[in-house]
Amino acid sequence: MEKYRFTLDGTTLIRNPENWEDIKITLERQEDIQGLLLIFTSELTFIKDGYDLLNEKFVVNYNDKITANIDVLNDSGNYDRLFTGLILLSDILFNLNKRTARVKLQDISFFGAIDNNKNIKTFLNSEFTKNGVQITTPTAFQLDYFTPATGVFFGFGNRDHYLVSDALDFLVRFMTDDVVKGVVSTYLTTPSNFEGGLLYVTTGEEIRTGIGQHPNISFKGLFQFLQRTHNISFVIETDSNGDPVMRIEEKEFFFETDTSFTIRNIQDLELKVDRSKLFSHLGVGNNIFEKSGNFSTTTRFFSFRDEDYLIEGFSNVDKALDLKTDYITDNNVIEKIVVVNIGTADDEFDEDTIIVTGNTAGTLTSKFGTPDFHYNKGLTNDQVILRQINSIPLSISKYLSAQITPCFAFKSNTSSFNLVGAIPSIIVLVTVVDFDDDSTFPGFDLGANFNAAVPNHYYEIPFNGVFTFRSRVRVGVLLPGGVTSRTIAFRGRVEIQRWNAGLSVIQESQELFGTQVSLTATTLDVQGFSAPDLTVSMTCSTGERIRVRSSIQIVSENLTPTDAVTVTVVKDSTIFKCLGADNDAGVYEYFQPENYRVLTYRFQKNTNFTDFNTLISQSLRRIKFNEGSDPALDKLAWIDKIDYKVETSETDYQLIT
C-alpha cells in the first residue's frame, strides 16, 4: 500500500504527484490577527492520471473547482485524513509538453477557512454564510443614548446594536460555513474588563435614524480592532460536544507556563532579536474623530483623537506600532450624531462602524464621569496603551523637549491605626497618604517637585498647565484574633486633591471607591485590597499642591464594643505618579523587558508525527530545549512558527520568549 493516497473529485489516483514527499504543514502565530493557525502550505505537481483528470475538468469549465483529499497510512495499516481541500482550476499551471499540472491546494479545514475568509465582509443581520449555509443571526439590543452635557437620556427604543462577542461568534460561523461553532470567551463577557459594561457594535446611520443599515464587517476588521484596543488573541479548541470553537482571550492567556515537549542536543541553535517586533514610534486613537464636543482633545493620551508617540531605544528601525482604529469610539463623534445629526440629513458618519460601551442588559449606553459626561471611558488612548504595554518594546516618550514634571513616589512603610468596635457604617480613617520615597528605584522625581518629607507628602505644581496624576492605595483590615464569629465588610477609597499653595483650601477633589471586600476573624493576617488606579487630569496653577488621601468605608459589621480593629495603609504597592503636563515632556509608561517577547530561537530537529500532534494539541504550552544534554542549559519558549515535513519528519522550529 502507498504511504499516501490522493483523491481528486472522488477519484483515487494511481500515480501520486511527483513531489509528494514535500508535503508540509505549518503551525503559525499570525501577526495580523494574533492567532495560532494550522495551515497546509504545499504545492503539488500531478502527472499521469492526475494530470488527465485535471485537464479534463479544466477544458469543461476552467472557472470551476474540485475537491482534493490526502490520506496517510498509519501504523495499523489504515488511512488517516491528513488534508481536505479544494483545487481552483483557474489556478493550475499546466505544462502541455511534460504533461504536468502544478497545483496549490486550498485548505478548506476550519483553519484554512479562517485564513482564506477573514477579510470577507457580511451584514450582521444576514442569515447565510458565504456558501449559503443558514446560520442564526446575533441578537439585536436597543441601546438608548444621552446628551453628554447633561447626562439625560433621549428615550430611544429602536437603535439596534450587537454585542461585540456575539458579532465575533456570528462571523466565525460565517467564514467557516458553521464548521467552527462560534466563540467562547471569558474576557469578552466579563463586565469588569469594560468599565462595568460590555462592548456593542452598530453604525452611524442606525444611531442617527433607527432604520439604518446594520454593520457590514469582516472577522479580521472586528478582531483587529479588539486586538489593538484590548490586546487579545485566539486559538481553536474543542468544546464538550466535540465541536471546534474559537477561544478568544487576552494574549497572556495563551502563553501557558506548563511544558509540552522537551528537545535536547540541538545542532546550530540560533538566537536573535525579531526585528519585526521592534518599533520606533506608535500611533494610537481614532482615525475619524471630532475636535469639538464635550470631551477634550487637547490633553495628550487622555482623548480619542489620533496621536503618535516616540518609543525609546537604539534598534535602528523606522517602524510604527499601529494601534489606530477605523471603527469609531470617539465621544465627540457619538455626541455629534445624537445631539446634532438626529433629525437632519447630515449623514457624515452613516457609513462608519461605531463601537460603544453599554450596560449588560443591552438597554443603555454607559454614562461615565460627572458633568461633563462622556461615552467609552475604557477606550481612551491612555487605556489602550496600558492594555498594550507588554507589546511595546521600550518606554514611551511623551515629547522630545526637556522633561521636569514626571515623578513616581511610593509608601515605604505600612501605617496602622486602631479602631474600637462597634464601628458605624461610615467612612473611617481618612488620612493623607505619606508617600515618603521618591528616590529609591523605581521611584524618581525629575523636576524635584515632590516633597516626601514629614508632614508634607505633596506634589508642588511647577508651572501653569493641565497635569495628569495617578494613584493606587492598598488598604487593609486586621480583625481581632481568637474569635470566629466576627465579620466585617469594607471597601477602600483613593482620593486625589488639588490644594492651594498654603494647603488651606481644597480647589478640586476626585475620588474612586474599590469593590466591597468581606472578611472573617478567622484570618489573622492583614487583608489588603487595592482600589482601582485613579487617574485624573487637573488644570493647575503654579505653586498649587497635590495630595492623596485614603479611607475605608465600613459597609457592615458585627463587632462588639471591645473589639479592637487595626486598619492599615500598606507599603510598596501604595503609589503616586505625575504622568506629566500637556506642555511638558516625560515618559508615559516604562518598559518591562521580562514581559516583552522579542527573542527568537531557531533550529531544526526531526520530530515524529506523534510528537508533532502533541505540539499541536498543546500549542499554548512552552517547549523546553537546549543545545546540549545538560538540563542546567534548558531554555523555555513558546511556539511562533513550526514547519513540518510529513514524509521526512524534518521540522523547522521558531520559538519566542
C-alpha positions in Angstrom: 0.0 0.0 0.0 1.2 3.5 -0.8 2.0 5.7 2.2 -0.1 8.5 0.8 -3.4 8.3 -1.0 -4.5 11.2 -3.2 -8.2 11.6 -4.2 -9.4 14.2 -6.7 -13.1 14.9 -7.2 -13.8 11.5 -5.6 -11.4 9.5 -7.8 -8.4 7.9 -6.1 -5.2 8.3 -8.2 -3.0 5.5 -9.3 0.1 7.8 -9.6 0.9 10.1 -6.8 2.2 13.6 -7.5 5.9 14.0 -8.3 6.8 16.0 -5.2 4.5 14.2 -2.7 7.5 13.9 -0.3 7.4 17.7 0.1 4.1 17.8 1.8 4.4 20.3 4.6 2.2 21.5 7.5 2.7 24.8 9.2 1.6 25.9 12.7 2.0 29.6 12.9 1.1 32.6 15.1 -0.2 35.0 12.5 0.7 38.6 13.2 -2.3 40.3 11.6 -4.9 38.6 13.8 -2.6 37.2 16.6 -4.0 33.7 16.4 -2.4 30.3 16.1 -3.4 28.6 12.8 -2.5 25.2 11.4 -2.2 25.5 7.6 -1.3 23.2 4.7 1.2 25.1 2.7 2.4 22.8 -0.1 2.2 22.8 -3.9 2.0 19.5 -5.8 2.7 18.6 -9.4 0.3 16.0 -10.8 1.2 13.6 -13.6 -0.4 10.7 -15.5 -4.0 10.1 -14.3 -3.9 13.1 -12.1 -2.9 15.3 -15.0 -5.6 13.8 -17.2 -8.3 14.3 -14.7 -7.4 17.9 -14.0 -7.0 18.7 -17.7 -10.5 17.2 -18.5 -12.1 19.3 -15.8 -10.2 22.4 -16.9 -11.4 22.0 -20.5 -15.0 21.6 -19.4 -15.0 24.7 -17.1 -11.8 26.4 -16.1 -13.8 28.5 -13.6 -14.8 25.5 -11.5 -13.3 23.8 -8.5 -12.9 20.2 -7.4 -12.2 18.5 -4.0 -8.8 17.2 -3.0 -8.1 14.8 -0.2 -4.8 13.4 1.1 -4.7 10.4 3.4 -1.6 9.0 5.2 -1.1 5.4 6.2 -1.0 4.8 10.0 0.8 2.1 12.0 -2.4 0.0 12.0 -2.4 -0.2 8.2 -5.4 2.2 7.9 -5.5 5.6 6.2 -6.0 8.8 8.3 -7.1 12.0 6.7 -4.2 14.4 6.5 -5.8 17.2 4.4 -9.1 18.2 3.0 -9.1 20.9 0.4 -10.0 22.4 -3.0 -8.3 22.9 -6.3 -9.3 26.0 -8.1 -9.0 25.0 -11.8 -8.2 28.6 -12.8 -5.1 28.5 -10.6 -3.5 25.4 -12.2 -0.3 25.8 -14.2 -0.2 23.2 -17.0 2.9 22.1 -18.9 1.5 20.7 -22.1 4.8 19.2 -23.3 5.7 17.5 -20.0 2.0 16.7 -19.2 2.2 18.1 -15.7 -0.2 20.2 -13.7 1.2 22.3 -10.8 -1.4 22.9 -8.2 -1.6 25.0 -5.0 -4.2 23.3 -2.8 -6.7 25.5 -1.0 -7.1 24.4 2.6 -10.8 24.1 3.5 -10.4 22.9 7.0 -11.6 25.4 9.6 -8.1 26.7 9.9 -7.9 27.2 6.2 -11.4 28.8 6.2 -10.3 31.3 8.8 -7.1 32.1 6.9 -8.9 32.4 3.5 -12.1 34.2 4.5 -11.0 36.5 7.4 -11.3 39.6 5.2 -14.7 38.9 3.7 -17.4 41.3 5.0 -21.0 40.4 5.8 -24.0 42.2 7.3 -24.6 41.0 10.9 -28.3 40.5 10.2 -27.6 38.2 7.3 -28.8 34.6 7.8 -26.4 32.8 5.5 -22.7 32.0 5.2 -20.7 32.9 2.1 -21.5 29.5 0.7 -25.2 29.5 1.5 -25.3 27.7 4.8 -28.1 29.0 7.0 -27.0 30.3 10.4 -28.6 32.2 13.3 -28.1 35.9 13.4 -27.0 37.5 16.6 -29.5 39.1 19.0 -30.0 42.9 18.4 -30.1 45.1 21.5 -31.8 48.6 21.5 -29.5 50.9 23.4 -30.5 54.4 24.5 -28.2 57.4 24.3 -27.6 60.5 26.4 -26.6 64.1 26.0 -23.1 64.4 27.4 -23.6 67.9 28.6 -26.5 66.9 30.9 -26.4 63.1 31.1 -30.1 63.0 30.2 -31.1 60.0 28.0 -33.2 60.6 24.9 -35.5 57.6 25.4 -34.5 55.8 22.1 -36.0 52.3 21.9 -35.2 51.4 18.3 -31.4 51.7 17.8 -30.1 48.2 17.0 -26.7 47.1 18.4 -24.9 43.8 18.6 -22.7 42.6 21.4 -19.1 42.5 20.0 -18.8 39.0 21.4 -22.0 37.9 19.6 -20.8 39.6 16.4 -17.5 37.6 16.5 -19.4 34.4 17.2 -21.5 35.1 14.1 -18.5 36.0 11.9 -16.6 32.8 12.9 -19.6 30.7 11.8 -20.0 32.8 8.7 -16.4 32.3 7.4 -16.2 28.6 8.3 -19.7 27.7 7.0 -20.7 26.9 10.6 -18.0 24.2 11.0 -16.4 26.2 13.8 -19.3 26.6 16.3 -18.7 30.2 17.2 -16.7 31.8 20.0 -16.2 31.2 23.7 -14.6 34.0 25.7 -14.4 34.8 29.4 -12.7 38.1 28.7 -15.2 39.5 26.3 -18.2 38.6 28.5 -16.7 39.9 31.8 -18.0 43.5 32.6 -15.1 44.5 34.7 -12.9 44.4 31.5 -15.2 47.1 30.0 -15.8 49.6 32.9 -18.7 47.6 34.2 -20.5 47.2 30.9 -19.9 45.4 27.6 -18.9 46.5 24.1 -21.6 46.8 21.3 -21.2 47.5 17.6 -23.6 49.5 15.4 -23.4 52.0 12.5 -23.7 55.8 12.5 -26.8 55.6 10.3 -28.5 53.3 12.8 -27.8 55.7 15.7 -29.0 58.7 13.6 -32.2 57.2 12.1 -33.1 53.9 13.9 -33.7 52.4 10.5 -30.1 52.3 9.1 -28.1 49.5 7.6 -26.6 47.1 10.1 -22.8 46.7 10.4 -21.2 45.2 7.3 -17.9 44.0 8.7 -15.3 41.2 8.4 -13.9 39.0 11.1 -10.4 40.5 10.6 -11.8 44.0 10.9 -13.6 43.5 14.2 -10.9 41.2 15.7 -8.1 43.5 14.7 -10.0 46.4 16.4 -10.1 44.4 19.7 -6.5 43.2 19.2 -5.4 46.9 19.1 -7.6 48.1 21.9 -7.6 45.1 24.3 -4.6 43.0 23.2 -6.5 39.8 22.5 -5.6 36.6 20.7 -7.3 33.3 19.8 -6.9 29.6 19.4 -9.2 26.8 18.1 -10.2 24.3 20.8 -12.9 21.5 21.2 -16.0 22.0 23.3 -17.9 19.5 25.3 -19.8 18.3 22.3 -16.6 17.6 20.4 -17.1 20.6 18.1 -14.3 23.1 17.2 -14.8 26.6 18.8 -12.7 29.7 18.8 -11.4 30.7 22.2 -10.7 34.5 22.4 -9.0 35.9 25.5 -6.3 38.4 26.4 -3.0 37.5 24.7 -1.3 36.5 28.0 -4.0 33.8 28.5 -2.4 31.9 25.6 1.1 31.7 26.9 0.9 28.9 29.4 3.7 28.1 31.8 3.4 24.3 31.5 5.8 22.4 29.3 4.6 20.3 26.3 7.7 18.9 24.9 11.5 18.6 25.6 14.2 18.8 22.9 17.9 18.5 23.7 21.2 18.0 21.8 20.2 20.6 19.2 22.7 21.4 16.5 23.1 25.0 15.3 20.7 26.6 17.9 20.3 30.2 16.8 19.2 33.2 18.8 18.3 36.7 17.5 16.0 39.6 18.1 12.9 39.5 16.0 13.2 42.9 14.3 9.6 42.7 13.1 8.6 43.3 16.7 10.7 46.4 17.2 9.2 49.9 16.7 10.5 53.4 16.8 7.1 55.0 17.4 3.4 54.2 17.9 0.2 55.5 16.6 -3.0 55.3 18.7 -6.5 56.7 18.6 -9.4 57.1 16.2 -8.7 57.8 12.5 -12.0 59.6 12.5 -12.7 62.0 15.4 -14.2 65.3 16.2 -12.2 68.1 17.8 -15.3 69.9 19.2 -17.6 68.3 21.7 -17.9 67.6 25.4 -14.7 65.6 25.6 -11.3 67.5 25.4 -9.0 66.5 22.5 -6.1 68.8 23.8 -4.8 66.7 26.7 -2.4 64.1 25.2 -3.0 60.4 26.0 -6.4 61.1 27.6 -8.5 61.5 24.5 -9.8 59.5 21.5 -8.0 61.5 18.7 -5.2 60.0 16.6 -1.8 60.6 18.2 1.8 59.5 17.6 4.4 58.8 20.3 8.1 58.0 20.2 9.4 54.7 21.6 12.8 55.0 23.1 15.7 52.8 22.1 18.5 52.2 19.6 17.2 49.4 17.4 17.9 51.2 14.1 14.3 50.7 12.8 11.8 53.2 11.5 8.5 51.4 12.0 5.3 52.3 13.7 3.3 50.1 16.1 -0.2 50.8 14.7 -2.9 50.9 17.4 -5.1 53.3 15.5 -8.7 52.2 14.7 -11.0 52.8 11.8 -14.0 51.8 13.9 -15.2 54.9 15.8 -15.1 55.1 19.6 -14.7 58.9 19.9 -17.1 60.5 22.4 -17.4 63.7 20.3 -18.4 61.8 17.1 -21.1 59.9 19.0 -22.2 63.2 20.7 -22.5 64.9 17.3 -24.6 62.1 15.9 -27.1 62.0 18.8 -27.2 65.7 19.6 -26.7 67.4 16.2 -27.4 64.9 13.3 -30.5 63.2 14.5 -33.5 64.7 12.7 -31.3 66.1 10.0 -30.0 64.9 6.6 -26.4 65.1 7.9 -25.1 61.6 7.0 -21.4 62.3 7.7 -20.9 59.2 9.8 -23.7 57.0 8.4 -21.3 54.5 6.7 -19.0 54.2 9.8 -18.9 51.4 12.2 -19.4 52.6 15.8 -18.2 50.8 19.0 -19.9 51.9 22.2 -19.9 50.7 25.8 -23.3 49.8 27.1 -24.9 48.2 30.2 -25.0 44.4 30.4 -28.8 44.4 29.9 -28.4 45.9 26.5 -30.7 48.9 27.2 -28.5 51.9 27.8 -25.1 53.2 26.7 -22.8 53.6 29.7 -22.5 57.1 31.1 -19.1 58.0 32.6 -18.0 60.9 34.7 -19.9 63.7 36.2 -20.9 66.8 34.2 -19.5 66.7 31.7 -20.5 63.1 31.0 -18.9 61.0 28.2 -19.0 57.7 26.3 -16.4 54.9 26.2 -14.2 55.6 29.2 -12.2 52.5 28.7 -11.3 53.3 25.1 -9.4 56.5 25.5 -5.8 56.4 24.2 -4.2 56.0 27.7 -6.3 53.0 28.4 -5.5 51.4 25.1 -1.8 51.9 25.7 -1.9 50.5 29.2 -3.5 47.3 27.9 -0.8 47.1 25.2 2.2 47.9 27.4 3.6 44.4 27.1 3.6 44.7 23.3 5.6 47.9 23.3 9.4 47.3 23.1 10.6 50.2 25.1 9.4 53.1 27.2 7.1 55.6 25.6 8.3 59.2 25.4 5.7 62.0 25.5 7.7 64.7 23.8 11.3 65.4 22.7 11.8 68.6 24.8 13.1 68.9 28.4 11.2 66.9 31.0 10.7 68.2 34.5 7.2 67.2 35.6 7.0 63.3 35.9 7.6 61.6 39.2 7.0 58.3 40.9 6.6 58.1 44.7 5.7 55.3 46.9 5.0 54.5 50.5 7.9 52.6 52.1 6.2 51.8 55.4 2.8 50.2 56.4 0.8 52.6 58.6 -1.5 51.1 61.2 -4.5 52.7 63.0 -6.5 51.1 65.8 -10.3 51.4 65.9 -12.6 50.1 68.7 -16.0 48.5 67.7 -18.8 48.6 67.2 -18.0 50.8 64.3 -20.7 52.8 62.5 -21.2 52.2 58.8 -19.5 55.4 57.7 -16.1 56.3 56.2 -13.4 55.9 58.8 -9.7 56.6 58.8 -9.5 59.5 56.4 -5.8 60.1 56.2 -3.2 61.8 54.0 -1.1 59.1 52.4 2.6 59.6 53.4 4.4 58.8 50.2 7.9 59.0 51.7 10.2 57.7 48.9 10.7 59.2 45.5 14.3 58.4 45.0 14.8 54.6 45.6 14.1 52.6 42.4 11.6 52.5 40.9 10.9 56.0 42.4 12.0 59.2 40.7 11.4 62.9 40.7 12.7 64.5 37.5 11.9 68.1 38.5 12.2 67.9 42.3 8.5 68.7 42.5 7.5 66.1 45.1 8.1 66.7 48.8 8.4 63.4 50.6 9.3 64.9 54.0 7.0 64.6 57.0 4.4 66.1 57.3 4.3 67.3 53.7 3.9 64.4 51.2 2.7 66.6 48.3 3.5 67.4 44.7 4.1 71.1 44.0 2.9 72.4 40.6 6.0 74.0 38.8 4.0 75.9 36.2 0.5 76.5 34.8 -0.9 73.6 32.8 -3.0 70.5 32.6 -1.4 67.9 34.7 -2.2 64.2 34.9 -1.9 62.2 38.1 -2.4 58.6 39.0 -2.5 56.9 42.4 -3.2 53.4 43.8 -3.8 52.9 47.5 -3.7 49.4 49.2 -5.7 49.4 52.4 -6.3 46.5 54.8 -8.1 45.4 57.9 -6.8 43.1 60.7 -9.6 41.6 62.8 -9.1 40.5 66.4 -7.8 37.0 66.7 -9.1 34.2 68.9 -12.7 34.6 67.8 -14.6 33.2 64.8 -17.9 35.0 65.0 -16.8 38.4 63.8 -17.4 39.6 60.2 -16.8 42.9 58.5 -17.4 44.2 55.0 -15.5 47.2 53.8 -14.2 49.0 50.7 -11.2 51.2 50.2 -11.1 54.6 48.7 -8.4 56.7 47.0 -8.8 60.5 46.6 -6.6 62.9 44.7 -6.9 66.5 45.9 -5.7 69.8 44.5 -4.9 72.3 47.2 -3.9 76.0 47.2 -0.2 76.8 47.9 -0.8 77.1 51.6 -2.6 73.7 52.0 -5.6 75.6 53.5 -8.2 75.3 50.7 -9.1 72.3 48.6 -9.5 73.6 45.0 -10.6 70.2 43.5 -11.0 66.6 44.6 -11.6 63.4 42.7 -12.1 60.0 44.3 -12.7 56.3 43.5 -14.0 53.5 45.6 -12.9 49.9 45.3 -15.0 46.8 45.3 -16.5 45.6 48.6 -14.5 43.0 50.5 -15.8 40.7 53.2 -13.6 39.4 56.0 -14.0 37.0 58.9 -12.0 37.0 62.1 -10.5 33.5 61.3 -7.9 35.2 59.1 -5.2 36.7 61.3 -3.1 38.4 58.6 -3.7 41.9 57.3 -6.2 41.6 54.4 -5.2 44.0 51.8 -7.3 45.5 49.0 -6.2 47.8 46.2 -8.7 50.3 45.0 -8.5 50.6 41.2 -5.9 53.0 39.9 -7.4 56.5 39.9 -6.1 58.7 37.0 -7.2 62.3 36.9 -6.3 65.4 34.8 -6.4 68.7 36.6 -5.9 72.3 35.3 -3.3 73.6 37.8 -1.6 76.8 38.7 2.0 77.4 39.8 2.5 76.6 43.4 -0.6 74.6 44.0 -0.1 71.3 45.7 -1.4 67.8 45.0 -2.1 65.3 47.9 -3.6 61.8 48.1 -5.9 60.7 50.8 -7.1 57.1 51.6 -10.0 55.9 53.6 -12.0 52.8 54.5 -15.8 52.7 54.4 -17.3 50.1 56.7 -20.3 48.7 54.9 -21.4 46.2 57.6 -20.0 44.6 60.7 -21.0 42.7 63.9 -18.1 43.7 66.1 -18.5 44.1 69.9 -17.8 47.4 71.7 -14.5 45.9 73.0 -13.2 44.6 69.7 -10.0 46.4 68.5 -9.7 46.5 64.7 -6.5 47.5 63.0 -6.7 49.4 59.8 -3.7 49.7 57.6 -2.3 51.5 54.6 0.1 49.0 53.1 3.6 49.9 51.9 5.2 49.5 48.4 2.0 48.9 46.4 0.6 52.3 47.5 1.9 54.6 44.8 1.6 58.1 43.4 2.6 59.3 39.9 2.7 62.5 38.0 2.4 61.4 34.4 3.3 64.8 33.0 1.7 68.0 31.8 0.3 68.9 28.4 3.1 71.4 27.9 6.0 69.4 29.2 7.9 66.2 28.3 8.1 62.9 30.1 7.9 59.2 29.9 4.4 57.9 29.9 5.0 54.2 30.7 8.2 52.3 31.5 9.3 49.2 29.6 9.3 45.9 31.4 11.7 43.7 29.4 10.7 40.5 31.0 7.2 40.9 29.6 8.1 41.6 26.0 8.6 38.6 23.8 11.1 39.6 21.1 13.9 37.0 21.3 13.6 34.2 18.7 15.2 30.8 18.8 15.6 28.9 15.6 16.7 25.3 15.0 16.0 22.1 13.0 15.2 18.8 14.7 13.4 15.8 13.3 10.1 15.2 15.0 7.9 12.1 14.6 4.2 12.5 13.7 3.0 11.6 17.2 5.2 14.2 18.8 4.1 16.8 16.2 0.4 16.1 17.0 1.4 16.6 20.7 2.8 20.0 19.8 -0.5 20.9 18.0 -2.7 19.7 20.8 -0.6 21.6 23.4 0.4 24.6 21.3 -0.1 27.1 24.1 2.5 25.5 26.3 6.2 26.2 26.4 8.8 23.9 24.8 11.9 23.0 26.8 15.1 22.8 24.8 18.8 23.3 24.8 22.0 22.8 22.7 23.3 20.0 24.8 22.2 17.3 27.2 22.7 19.0 30.5 19.3 20.0 32.0 21.0 23.0 33.5 21.2 24.5 30.0 17.4 24.2 29.4 15.6 27.1 28.0 11.8 27.7 27.7 10.0 29.4 24.8 6.6 29.4 23.1 5.7 28.4 19.5 5.9 31.2 17.0 6.1 29.0 13.8 6.7 25.3 13.1 7.2 23.9 9.6 6.8 20.1 9.5 7.6 17.9 6.5 5.3 14.9 6.9 7.4 12.4 4.9 10.9 13.1 6.3 9.9 14.4 9.8 12.2 17.4 9.2 10.9 20.2 11.4 11.9 23.8 11.5 11.3 25.4 14.9 10.9 29.1 15.5 10.2 29.8 19.2 9.7 33.1 21.0 10.4 34.3 24.5 
